C-alpha cells in the first residue's frame, strides 16, 4: 500500500531534510506523496514535497489531511524555544499537537502516527539513573520549558492512542542531532568560541547522527514499528572531552545562577542558549537504546563519540586546538 505522508514543521532544518528524503524514496519505498506543512516558507529545497503554508494550531490542518488523503502523519514540529520566541514555541508545541491529534482523530484514513519526541522527556537531575530506559519516568527537571512541553505532548499522544487504538503509533525519543546543518541547541552551544560550564560538574552527553535520525524515522514510516524507543548514539562524551577536542575553553560558572550567567556570556558572542539547556549542561543525560535494536530492529550506525568527531571535523576549530588534540 502506497502511503501519503504529512510531515509537520518542514521549515525546520531537520524536518525539511526528512521530508525530502521520503519524497526522493517515492514509490520504491511505498511513498505515494509527501505533504509538508509549516507557518513559514522553508529555506531548503523540498524537492518533490508538496508544501502547504498553514498553522497546525488551527483547524486548517484537518482540511490538509482530508484534501490530500493523508494516512500517515509524522509530527516533527515540537522544538525548543528560539531566541525571543519562548512563549510562541510552547503554544506551537502543545496547542499545535492537540489540534493535530484532533484532526487525526476525525480522519478515517489516518492509520499511522510517528512522533519525533526527545530524550528531554526524562529531564536532568542529580537523582537520575545511570541510563534511562523507556519505562522510566523523569526524576526532576521537567517542570518548565521544553522538557515540560515534550512530557505534555507525549501524554496527549497516549490519550489519542486510547481513543484510536487501531492507529499505529511510534514515538522516537531522540537525543539531539549534532550536525552543522541541523539547528539544535547543542550545535549552537558548541559553535561558540568559548563554552560556559557549571563549576564542579562534567556532564555525560549523547548525540544522534543525522544519518541515524533520518533512517530511524524513515523505517517508522515505511514499516510498522509501534512503541516508544530511545534513539542516541552508543557511549557518552564528557563536556570536558568535547571542549578539549574542539580546542575551545570552558568558562566555569557557579551552579547558582548558571542559566542567567551562561545566557549573558553566549549572547555577548551573538548567540543564544535555551533556558532549559543549563540542566543538561549540569547533570547530563544518558539513555539505553536496547529496545531500538532488539524490538524496533535498527542498529545505530554512529556512536555518540563518532557523531561528535564528525561534527568537530566539519566546523572551525577553537583557538586552543592543537594537532592531534584528541583525548
Phi, psi and omega in degrees: 000127178282141184254145169253116190250130172258127177245123179270154175073033188288355172283345178288151185297322179281314183299324179295320178295319181293315181299317180294322178301314178299315181297322179293326178293319173056216185297336178299333179252012181077026180255111180282319185200147176237128179246127178249138183230139176193167181276342181232159180288136178290147173283330185279157174282119182273001178061236183274010179284133174277118182264134175238121178274105183201164183253124181289351177280357182244164179296352181302327182299326177295323178293321178297315179300318182288313184296321183267005179054046181291133176242348181227128180242127174247111186264103180245007183266051175231107192220156173297158180292148173259165184306125178079004184229032184300309180296319179297324179295316180297317179298318179294317181297309189273304181295320178299318179295317180299316180293320179297315180294324176297320178294320178296321181294324179286337183282137176270350183264331183295121180232005177209137176228126177244122181255123173275089182268196186214150174292352174299344178299338179273351183068190176213124182203165179290351181263007183294148172289170178301322177216139175271129166262168185297338183275349183276154178253159178298140176274330180185173173084019177235026184269344181218167171067203184299319177304320177295319178302313186290328174297315179295318180300313180296325179293323177294322179294321177296321176297319177299319181296329177288326180281329180233071185296343181281346180279129177284124183239126176240125177246121180254109176271095188262140166292166182294133173291132178245104183203141183299337183261004181242122185281103175228158181302319181289325175299315181293322179297312183288347179280350180284151180291332173231153188240108175298138179222169182263124181303124178090001181234144177223082191293149173273129183239149173235150180228158177240131180287152178300318180302313180294317182300315180295318183290321180298313180293323177299315179296325178295329178281312187287323180246167178266111182229068182293146178130182179244132188222131170286145177222111178200146178300141180300152178080182181223162172233123175287148179301321179296322177296316181300315180297317181296317181292329180274350181072032182241134182286141169278141177247095183292131179235151181300144179302318179285119181085012183299316184304311182292317181294318180297320179295322178295317180298312184288324177294330176296338178264008177084014180240194181207163178224126180302145185298337181263359179288340184296330179290321177296321180285352176263304188256345182069185178193134179228135180240153177270135184244022181299321181295324178299320180282312191275329183253309178293322177094027180240131177259118182299137183275330185232138173282170176298321180295316179295321178297317179295318181293324174299316179295314182301321183286346184257359179240165182292128181290157177285168186286352176266000183297140175231161179300128180068030186279054174259148178269000000 
